[in-house]
């Protein structure tokens, strides 16, 4: 499964024509959620950058309500994740599904499957702002 994750990341990086700006991924672990930073690169739009992160969720774990200073494109790599976006009914995505989250939209994510789950999150965001704002 690790090889499949790396292939997905490689395809997305090559497909966007971006260069890898981080020599080694940074990892952050918080309460059953592990983030692995894969890419951070300036865009041709002044003041904007792309950030790509592999986010892994232990069974039953919830990433609390939060938002981002730009758009997020989610690709579910494994498992079942439920996304609760403000003012909308929750939606459950399975491996291979994608979701677009508009700039500033408050949302929460929960692993609703019996095993581990993971998403590849690609952010198009304003530079020099915190990537995650807990609500």
LOKOL-920597 format. One record per residue: residue in one letter; chain; x, y, z of N, C-alpha, C, CB in turn. Coordinates in nm, 3 decimals, always signed. Each point is the difference from the previous one (the first is absolute). Glycine has a CB too. Layout:
BEGIN
> res/chain/n_east/n_north/n_up/ca_east/ca_north/ca_up/c_east/c_north/c_up/cb_east/cb_north/cb_up
> A/A/X/Y/Z/X/Y/Z/X/Y/Z/X/Y/Z
...
END
This chain:
BEGIN
> res/chain/n_east/n_north/n_up/ca_east/ca_north/ca_up/c_east/c_north/c_up/cb_east/cb_north/cb_up
> X/A/+0.082/-0.119/+0.000/-0.082/+0.119/+0.000/+0.087/+0.126/+0.000/-0.181/-0.127/+0.120
> X/A/+0.297/+0.122/-0.051/+0.090/+0.115/+0.002/+0.046/+0.034/-0.141/+0.074/-0.063/+0.232
> X/A/-0.046/-0.038/-0.312/+0.042/+0.023/-0.139/-0.110/+0.069/-0.079/+0.149/-0.203/+0.012
> X/A/-0.274/+0.163/+0.011/-0.113/+0.062/-0.070/-0.012/+0.148/+0.037/-0.120/-0.222/-0.003
> X/A/+0.140/+0.253/+0.130/-0.006/+0.140/+0.044/+0.107/+0.084/-0.069/-0.091/-0.074/+0.222
> X/A/+0.212/+0.019/-0.228/+0.110/+0.073/-0.062/-0.026/+0.019/-0.150/+0.159/-0.093/+0.173
> X/A/-0.219/-0.006/-0.237/-0.033/+0.010/-0.143/-0.103/+0.110/-0.023/+0.051/-0.245/-0.030
> X/A/-0.153/+0.251/+0.115/-0.102/+0.105/-0.013/+0.065/+0.136/+0.015/-0.177/-0.155/+0.092
> X/A/+0.262/+0.171/+0.007/+0.067/+0.129/+0.021/+0.088/+0.035/-0.120/-0.004/-0.038/+0.249
> X/A/+0.078/-0.060/-0.301/+0.088/+0.025/-0.114/-0.080/+0.040/-0.123/+0.164/-0.164/+0.093
> X/A/-0.274/+0.096/-0.118/-0.083/+0.033/-0.116/-0.055/+0.142/+0.012/-0.061/-0.243/-0.026
> X/A/+0.014/+0.279/+0.144/-0.054/+0.135/+0.018/+0.107/+0.106/-0.014/-0.173/-0.094/+0.151
> X/A/+0.292/+0.068/-0.099/+0.108/+0.097/-0.011/+0.041/+0.016/-0.146/+0.080/-0.060/+0.231
> X/A/-0.059/-0.050/-0.301/+0.040/+0.006/-0.140/-0.111/+0.061/-0.084/+0.146/-0.201/+0.031
> X/A/-0.270/+0.164/-0.001/-0.114/+0.049/-0.077/-0.020/+0.149/+0.012/-0.104/-0.218/+0.031
> X/A/+0.145/+0.278/+0.078/-0.018/+0.144/+0.018/+0.121/+0.078/-0.049/-0.147/-0.045/+0.195
> X/A/+0.255/-0.025/-0.229/+0.118/+0.069/-0.050/+0.077/+0.073/+0.108/-0.115/+0.024/-0.214
> X/A/+0.093/-0.059/+0.340/+0.066/+0.068/+0.110/+0.125/-0.076/+0.041/-0.220/+0.090/+0.079
> X/A/+0.313/-0.018/-0.018/+0.120/-0.065/+0.049/-0.011/-0.021/+0.150/+0.136/+0.104/-0.183
> X/A/-0.073/-0.208/+0.231/-0.002/-0.031/+0.141/+0.088/+0.099/+0.075/-0.042/-0.244/-0.049
> X/A/-0.018/+0.320/+0.137/+0.073/+0.106/+0.071/+0.055/-0.047/+0.133/-0.145/+0.167/-0.112
> X/A/+0.100/-0.281/+0.160/+0.042/-0.050/+0.130/+0.081/-0.128/-0.023/-0.204/+0.101/+0.115
> X/A/+0.328/-0.103/-0.066/+0.086/-0.116/-0.023/-0.053/-0.124/+0.071/+0.194/+0.155/-0.026
> X/A/-0.238/-0.139/+0.148/-0.057/-0.111/+0.075/-0.132/+0.044/+0.060/+0.230/-0.094/+0.050
> X/A/-0.330/+0.004/-0.051/-0.130/+0.038/+0.055/+0.010/+0.033/+0.149/-0.112/-0.144/-0.171
> X/A/+0.036/+0.246/+0.211/-0.013/+0.030/+0.142/-0.121/-0.077/+0.051/+0.107/+0.232/-0.024
> X/A/-0.097/-0.284/+0.145/-0.111/-0.075/+0.057/-0.049/+0.068/+0.127/+0.090/-0.213/-0.099
> X/A/-0.220/+0.212/+0.116/-0.061/+0.050/+0.123/-0.109/-0.097/+0.041/+0.053/+0.242/-0.059
> X/A/-0.056/-0.279/+0.186/-0.100/-0.094/+0.048/-0.076/+0.066/+0.114/+0.142/-0.200/-0.067
> X/A/-0.277/+0.192/+0.061/-0.082/+0.061/+0.103/-0.125/-0.085/+0.019/+0.087/+0.231/-0.055
> X/A/-0.101/-0.293/+0.170/-0.121/-0.072/+0.037/-0.055/-0.096/-0.104/-0.048/+0.192/+0.136
> X/A/+0.130/-0.278/-0.192/-0.047/-0.098/-0.097/-0.001/+0.048/-0.144/-0.135/-0.091/+0.180
> X/A/+0.179/+0.216/-0.201/+0.014/+0.055/-0.134/+0.147/+0.026/-0.025/-0.232/+0.106/+0.007
> X/A/+0.283/-0.159/-0.117/+0.140/+0.022/-0.037/+0.003/+0.073/-0.133/+0.078/-0.207/+0.126
> X/A/-0.004/+0.319/-0.129/+0.016/+0.078/-0.124/+0.142/-0.015/-0.049/-0.177/+0.166/+0.072
> X/A/+0.190/-0.196/-0.201/+0.131/-0.008/-0.062/+0.003/+0.104/-0.112/+0.027/-0.250/+0.057
> X/A/+0.052/+0.356/-0.038/+0.010/+0.105/-0.101/+0.082/-0.052/-0.117/-0.018/+0.181/+0.176
> X/A/-0.041/-0.178/-0.296/+0.065/-0.053/-0.119/+0.055/+0.109/-0.091/-0.152/-0.194/+0.014
> X/A/+0.081/+0.307/-0.023/+0.037/+0.102/-0.099/-0.042/+0.137/+0.048/-0.021/-0.167/-0.184
> X/A/+0.105/+0.265/+0.160/-0.033/+0.142/+0.023/+0.073/+0.076/-0.110/-0.031/-0.024/+0.257
> X/A/-0.046/+0.098/-0.340/+0.061/+0.069/-0.113/-0.078/+0.128/-0.033/+0.083/-0.221/-0.090
> X/A/-0.011/+0.328/+0.057/-0.065/+0.123/-0.044/-0.073/-0.024/-0.131/+0.176/+0.138/+0.115
> X/A/-0.284/-0.063/-0.135/-0.074/-0.003/-0.125/+0.033/+0.124/-0.081/-0.186/-0.134/+0.106
> X/A/+0.140/+0.138/-0.231/+0.024/+0.117/-0.083/-0.091/+0.116/+0.040/+0.068/-0.150/-0.187
> X/A/-0.165/+0.125/+0.273/-0.087/+0.104/+0.053/+0.068/+0.059/+0.124/-0.212/-0.117/-0.089
> X/A/+0.243/+0.247/+0.087/+0.071/+0.059/+0.115/-0.075/-0.023/+0.132/+0.093/+0.174/-0.155
> X/A/-0.016/-0.213/+0.257/-0.056/-0.019/+0.133/-0.071/-0.131/+0.022/-0.022/+0.240/+0.007
> X/A/+0.029/-0.332/-0.104/-0.068/-0.130/+0.013/+0.103/-0.112/-0.013/-0.215/+0.097/-0.096
> X/A/+0.184/-0.209/+0.163/+0.086/-0.118/-0.008/-0.086/-0.126/+0.000/+0.187/+0.123/+0.117
> X/A/-0.127/-0.233/-0.160/-0.065/-0.130/+0.006/+0.071/-0.080/+0.109/-0.067/+0.006/-0.247
> X/A/-0.013/-0.075/+0.327/+0.053/-0.088/+0.105/-0.071/-0.133/-0.015/+0.050/+0.194/+0.161
> X/A/+0.027/-0.301/-0.156/-0.059/-0.133/-0.009/+0.040/-0.081/+0.122/+0.003/+0.009/-0.253
> X/A/-0.104/-0.071/+0.315/+0.019/-0.070/+0.127/-0.072/-0.135/-0.004/+0.021/+0.220/+0.123
> X/A/+0.046/-0.324/-0.077/-0.065/-0.129/+0.022/-0.046/+0.001/+0.146/+0.143/-0.123/-0.176
> X/A/-0.274/+0.106/+0.196/-0.057/+0.002/+0.135/-0.055/-0.140/+0.030/-0.057/+0.250/-0.016
> X/A/+0.107/-0.311/+0.123/-0.042/-0.135/+0.038/-0.083/+0.007/+0.128/+0.206/-0.100/-0.109
> X/A/-0.315/+0.023/+0.112/-0.093/+0.000/+0.113/-0.010/-0.140/+0.058/-0.129/+0.190/-0.102
> X/A/+0.147/-0.204/+0.232/-0.023/-0.127/+0.069/-0.152/-0.023/+0.004/+0.214/+0.024/+0.142
> X/A/-0.257/-0.148/-0.119/-0.144/-0.029/+0.005/-0.073/+0.087/+0.102/+0.050/-0.234/-0.069
> X/A/-0.165/+0.290/+0.027/-0.084/+0.079/+0.089/+0.046/+0.141/+0.028/-0.059/-0.211/+0.097
> X/A/+0.172/+0.250/-0.148/+0.057/+0.131/+0.031/-0.073/+0.111/-0.077/+0.224/-0.108/+0.042
> X/A/-0.239/+0.222/+0.025/-0.063/+0.117/-0.060/+0.100/+0.115/-0.004/-0.228/-0.073/+0.083
> X/A/+0.243/+0.134/-0.200/+0.073/+0.127/-0.009/-0.104/+0.108/+0.026/+0.177/-0.089/-0.169
> X/A/-0.161/+0.168/+0.274/-0.104/+0.095/+0.041/-0.027/+0.107/-0.106/+0.066/-0.041/+0.236
> X/A/-0.174/+0.114/-0.213/-0.040/+0.107/-0.093/+0.115/+0.097/-0.021/-0.239/-0.022/+0.074
> X/A/+0.268/+0.048/-0.202/+0.110/+0.088/-0.035/-0.024/+0.057/-0.140/+0.160/-0.133/+0.146
> X/A/-0.074/+0.226/-0.187/-0.007/+0.056/-0.135/+0.143/+0.024/-0.049/-0.226/+0.108/+0.047
> X/A/+0.235/-0.067/-0.175/+0.129/+0.027/-0.063/-0.006/+0.134/-0.074/+0.046/-0.250/-0.023
> X/A/+0.068/+0.318/+0.008/+0.001/+0.130/-0.068/+0.005/-0.013/-0.152/+0.115/+0.095/+0.200
> X/A/-0.189/-0.190/-0.252/-0.004/-0.025/-0.145/-0.077/-0.127/-0.027/+0.219/+0.118/-0.032
> X/A/-0.216/-0.161/-0.092/-0.073/-0.119/-0.041/+0.074/-0.128/+0.040/-0.099/+0.130/-0.190
> X/A/+0.021/-0.236/+0.213/+0.056/-0.132/+0.030/-0.063/-0.101/-0.095/+0.039/+0.060/+0.245
> X/A/+0.044/-0.143/-0.305/-0.047/-0.111/-0.082/+0.043/-0.127/+0.073/+0.014/+0.132/-0.221
> X/A/-0.112/-0.216/+0.255/+0.025/-0.122/+0.077/-0.014/-0.121/-0.093/-0.085/+0.110/+0.214
> X/A/+0.183/-0.200/-0.206/-0.008/-0.130/-0.067/+0.014/-0.105/+0.110/+0.099/+0.089/-0.221
> X/A/-0.200/-0.174/+0.237/+0.005/-0.103/+0.104/+0.085/-0.116/-0.051/-0.229/+0.067/+0.091
> X/A/+0.338/-0.094/-0.021/+0.096/-0.104/-0.039/-0.044/-0.137/+0.051/+0.184/+0.171/+0.003
> X/A/-0.235/-0.175/+0.121/-0.046/-0.128/+0.056/-0.106/+0.024/+0.105/+0.224/-0.103/-0.045
> X/A/-0.310/+0.004/+0.065/-0.099/+0.006/+0.105/-0.124/+0.078/-0.036/+0.184/-0.019/+0.157
> X/A/-0.260/+0.057/-0.053/-0.125/+0.075/-0.014/+0.007/+0.123/+0.090/-0.130/-0.210/-0.054
> X/A/+0.115/+0.327/-0.006/+0.006/+0.125/+0.074/-0.129/+0.077/-0.019/+0.250/+0.008/-0.025
> X/A/-0.304/+0.042/+0.137/-0.120/+0.082/-0.005/+0.041/+0.146/+0.014/-0.143/-0.187/+0.099
> X/A/+0.096/+0.270/-0.193/+0.030/+0.143/-0.001/-0.128/+0.076/+0.033/+0.185/-0.031/-0.170
> X/A/-0.179/+0.116/+0.273/-0.113/+0.084/+0.039/+0.039/+0.144/-0.031/-0.076/-0.163/+0.183
> X/A/+0.025/+0.215/-0.295/+0.025/+0.138/-0.040/-0.112/+0.087/+0.051/+0.126/-0.075/-0.205
> X/A/-0.093/+0.195/+0.251/-0.100/+0.092/+0.056/-0.123/+0.010/-0.091/+0.183/+0.129/+0.113
> X/A/-0.299/-0.133/-0.052/-0.130/+0.018/-0.067/-0.034/-0.109/-0.101/+0.032/+0.241/+0.031
> X/A/+0.038/-0.354/-0.028/-0.030/-0.109/-0.092/-0.007/-0.131/+0.077/+0.113/+0.121/-0.190
> X/A/-0.194/-0.217/+0.141/-0.001/-0.130/+0.066/+0.135/-0.070/-0.017/-0.249/-0.019/-0.039
> X/A/+0.290/-0.062/+0.136/+0.128/-0.071/-0.013/+0.000/-0.091/-0.123/+0.028/+0.008/+0.250
> X/A/+0.091/-0.026/-0.306/+0.018/-0.089/-0.115/+0.113/-0.097/+0.033/-0.082/+0.179/-0.164
> X/A/+0.061/-0.307/+0.131/+0.102/-0.101/+0.024/+0.068/-0.035/-0.131/-0.129/-0.092/+0.197
> X/A/+0.262/+0.099/-0.195/+0.079/-0.033/-0.118/+0.081/-0.126/+0.026/+0.013/+0.243/-0.064
> X/A/+0.002/-0.320/-0.041/+0.080/-0.123/+0.004/+0.128/+0.021/-0.080/-0.209/-0.143/+0.024
> X/A/+0.302/+0.049/-0.012/+0.125/+0.007/-0.075/-0.030/+0.024/-0.147/+0.114/-0.153/+0.167
> X/A/-0.045/+0.252/-0.226/-0.018/+0.035/-0.140/-0.095/+0.117/-0.022/+0.044/-0.235/-0.052
> X/A/-0.119/+0.276/+0.154/-0.092/+0.113/-0.013/+0.075/+0.132/+0.024/-0.192/-0.146/+0.077
> X/A/+0.136/+0.254/-0.134/+0.059/+0.133/+0.017/-0.104/+0.099/+0.050/+0.165/-0.050/-0.182
> X/A/-0.118/+0.158/+0.243/-0.088/+0.103/+0.054/+0.070/+0.135/-0.011/-0.109/-0.166/+0.160
> X/A/+0.034/+0.268/-0.198/+0.050/+0.137/-0.005/-0.058/+0.076/+0.119/+0.021/-0.006/-0.254
> X/A/+0.067/+0.072/+0.330/-0.043/+0.080/+0.115/+0.039/+0.145/-0.026/+0.025/-0.199/+0.161
> X/A/-0.125/+0.287/-0.176/+0.030/+0.141/-0.031/+0.076/+0.071/+0.113/-0.205/+0.003/-0.140
> X/A/+0.272/+0.104/+0.102/+0.078/+0.083/+0.093/-0.084/+0.041/+0.121/+0.137/+0.084/-0.193
> X/A/-0.080/-0.103/+0.313/-0.063/+0.045/+0.123/-0.117/-0.082/+0.049/+0.072/+0.219/-0.067
> X/A/-0.107/-0.327/-0.003/-0.113/-0.084/+0.041/+0.037/-0.081/+0.124/-0.080/-0.013/-0.239
> X/A/+0.004/+0.029/+0.345/+0.023/-0.078/+0.121/-0.045/-0.143/-0.025/-0.029/+0.204/+0.147
> X/A/+0.114/-0.300/-0.108/-0.032/-0.141/-0.020/+0.069/-0.087/+0.104/-0.030/+0.043/-0.246
> X/A/-0.023/-0.164/+0.263/+0.060/-0.101/+0.088/+0.008/-0.129/-0.080/-0.091/+0.109/+0.212
> X/A/+0.183/-0.196/-0.172/+0.020/-0.128/-0.070/+0.005/-0.110/+0.103/+0.126/+0.112/-0.190
> X/A/-0.195/-0.223/+0.162/-0.001/-0.114/+0.092/+0.025/-0.129/-0.077/-0.160/+0.122/+0.153
> X/A/+0.247/-0.206/-0.097/+0.020/-0.134/-0.055/-0.117/-0.085/+0.047/+0.256/+0.024/-0.002
> X/A/-0.347/-0.058/-0.090/-0.119/-0.077/+0.035/+0.015/-0.148/-0.035/-0.136/+0.206/-0.036
> X/A/+0.252/-0.245/-0.012/+0.025/-0.141/-0.031/+0.056/-0.074/+0.120/+0.040/+0.061/-0.238
> X/A/-0.020/-0.191/+0.221/+0.052/-0.083/+0.109/+0.152/-0.004/+0.003/-0.207/-0.136/-0.016
> X/A/+0.272/+0.183/-0.090/+0.147/+0.000/-0.006/+0.054/+0.140/-0.015/-0.005/-0.228/-0.100
> X/A/+0.131/+0.237/+0.066/+0.063/+0.130/-0.023/-0.058/+0.064/-0.125/+0.211/-0.078/+0.114
> X/A/-0.200/+0.209/-0.123/-0.043/+0.074/-0.118/+0.106/+0.107/-0.029/-0.248/-0.042/+0.050
> X/A/+0.251/+0.087/-0.175/+0.097/+0.103/-0.038/-0.054/+0.082/-0.116/+0.190/-0.145/+0.079
> X/A/-0.150/+0.272/-0.079/-0.034/+0.089/-0.111/+0.126/+0.070/-0.048/-0.233/+0.034/+0.091
> X/A/+0.234/-0.002/-0.219/+0.102/+0.086/-0.056/-0.067/+0.136/-0.017/+0.125/-0.193/-0.121
> X/A/-0.082/+0.291/+0.200/-0.060/+0.133/-0.001/+0.092/+0.095/-0.076/-0.117/-0.043/+0.221
> X/A/+0.060/+0.109/-0.321/+0.074/+0.100/-0.077/-0.065/+0.135/+0.027/+0.067/-0.169/-0.181
> X/A/+0.012/+0.262/+0.229/-0.049/+0.132/+0.037/+0.057/+0.105/-0.096/-0.019/-0.071/+0.243
> X/A/-0.067/+0.159/-0.290/+0.042/+0.119/-0.075/-0.033/+0.116/+0.093/-0.041/-0.104/-0.236
> X/A/+0.144/+0.158/+0.302/-0.024/+0.090/+0.113/+0.084/+0.128/-0.007/-0.056/-0.200/+0.137
> X/A/+0.016/+0.296/-0.053/+0.077/+0.122/+0.017/+0.128/-0.033/+0.077/-0.213/+0.142/-0.003
> X/A/+0.324/-0.086/-0.042/+0.127/-0.022/+0.068/+0.003/+0.071/+0.135/+0.113/-0.023/-0.223
> X/A/-0.030/-0.027/+0.310/+0.028/+0.061/+0.131/-0.123/+0.009/+0.090/+0.179/+0.129/-0.111
> X/A/-0.275/-0.218/+0.091/-0.114/-0.011/+0.090/-0.001/-0.142/+0.055/-0.135/+0.175/-0.128
> X/A/+0.083/-0.194/+0.249/-0.009/-0.136/+0.053/-0.084/-0.086/-0.095/+0.024/+0.086/+0.238
> X/A/+0.023/-0.207/-0.264/-0.071/-0.089/-0.091/-0.133/-0.047/+0.059/+0.219/-0.074/-0.094
> X/A/-0.221/+0.051/+0.224/-0.120/-0.050/+0.067/-0.041/+0.098/+0.110/+0.066/-0.239/-0.051
> X/A/-0.195/+0.277/+0.049/-0.056/+0.086/+0.104/-0.109/-0.080/+0.069/+0.053/+0.215/-0.129
> X/A/-0.030/-0.255/+0.256/-0.096/-0.078/+0.077/-0.116/+0.092/+0.039/+0.182/-0.157/+0.088
> X/A/-0.304/+0.107/-0.104/-0.121/+0.080/+0.030/-0.059/-0.038/+0.133/-0.046/+0.021/-0.243
END
